[in-house]
Amino acid sequence: MTSSEPGYRVLNPATGEVVETFPTATDADVESALASAQSAFESWRETPIETRAKVVARIAELFTERADELAAIITEEMGKPLSQSKGEAEFCTDIFNYFATEGPALAADTEIKTFSGGRAVVQKLPVGPLLGIMPWNYPYYQVARFAAPNLMLGNTIILKHAENCPRSALAIQQIMDDAGVPQGAYVNLFASHAQIADIIADPRLQGVSLTGSERAGAIIGELAGKNLKKAVLELGGSDPFVVLDAADVAAVADTAWDTRMENTGQACNSNKRMIVMEDIFDGFVAQLTARAQALTPGDPAADAENTYAPLSSRAAAEGLAAQVQDAVDKGATLHAGGVLGEGDAAYYAPAVLTGVTPEMRAYREELFGPVAVVYKVGSDEEALRLANDTPYGLGGAVFSTDTARAEKVASRLESGMSNVNTPAAEGAEMPFGGVKRSGFGRELGPLGMDEFVNKRLYYVAD
């Protein structure tokens, strides 16, 4: 492990206190994980999918049965408000249930029309051991959407979690074990960055999925390409939230604010750029400002009303503060918040920012925290141009009392997910992923079982 890697530890962002540390995997641990994943694959792939479905359904049950315990773990690890932590654990139940129920049909052979006689089908077969590299912002959900479809398919998984989420990583391993996942079919590994490169290079590994930053995606994408391994990369986003008109400005501002503050603004597909028509702009900004000013820092474990939680780390809070300060120094207006808390804790007062222009960092960079950036536009075309003027392309939403008008703009968003009159389509059945520098590949929904498969042509001649 290099000196730049802090190692696996629980550091409570509400206090700045290091609670517990965990040893990084040895090279022998890495070899054991690869060997056991390969060995498990030989039998797991031959297990009938209906039998695999029973195991996956039991995983689903355990996420709900242990939701309170799971919630407390990640609230301490990365500062998520307790009610949101519990909701995340319970959403994992939905994801595992979806794939347990729908998986057999999604993985079924598909017959294709032939022009040479005979019978041709496309089979969806497992490919082997996979590496999942998961982030800290949704410690359970991110794992679930990778693990559920691949366990159903018959693939096996080596899971490298974020360094600040060791307890949640171990809790997931315990769920897998208790649900009856065979030894080696799901292996948690506290790997170092150097060991990740070795794992990807190993011929036993057949693919890698990463959810994380653009920088991490570039590194993993390069390693995967170099070693001819399939990769799925779900990276950052700077999603537009376009408001063309509103019968109730306060109501749409409520929706915008609640969406932006989810997980203290630390979501890839959060509405990081609010693009609002000029005739309702001032009222919209005033509504957001009032909401921001009403908040005070609070203990995420207490989850009290009108409080905000810390970011995941002091470094994250300081980085966000620097981005906002750069904008203010260059002429942007800070309407509320934007105050970095004192001491070692990771509190940053939710902010409302307008007047952001292209020479500011905030225009091009992802703001991964509780900052609502609002832009004023004068036409639908101007809104669309601004919405697409980003290196990212994860999601986006368009709001209007005229659905056809909103659809006309939403249909032209350069994104992997586009929504009309709702911030995002939520559900285990809804595919998730982006374009441009937001990555490639899809998770969840029918497409979630289409990534790490051998789509084999099986042809029988007459």
Secondary structure, 3 states (H helix, E strand, C coil): CCCCCCCEEEEECCCCEEEEEECCCCHHHHHHHHHHHHHHHHHHCCCCHHHHHHHHHHHHHHHHHCHHHHHHHHHHHHCCCHHHHHHHHHHHHHHHHHHHHHHHHHCCCEEECCCCCCEEEEEEEECCEEEEECCCCCCCHHHHHHHHHHHHHCCEEEEECCCCCHHHHHHHHHHHHHHCCCCCCEEECCCCHHHHHHHHHCCCCCEEEEECCHHHHHHHHHHHHHCCCEEEEECCCCCEEEECCCCCHHHHHHHHHHHHHHHHHCCCCCCCEEEEEHHHHHHHHHHHHHHHHCCEECCCCCCCCCEECCCCCHHHHHHHHHHHHHHHHCCCEEEECCCECCCCCCCECCEEEECCCCCCHHHHCCCCCCEEEEEEECCHHHHHHHHHCCCEECCCEEECCCHHHHHHHHCCCCCCCCEECCCCCCCCCCCECCEECCEECCECCHHHHCCCEEEEEEEECC
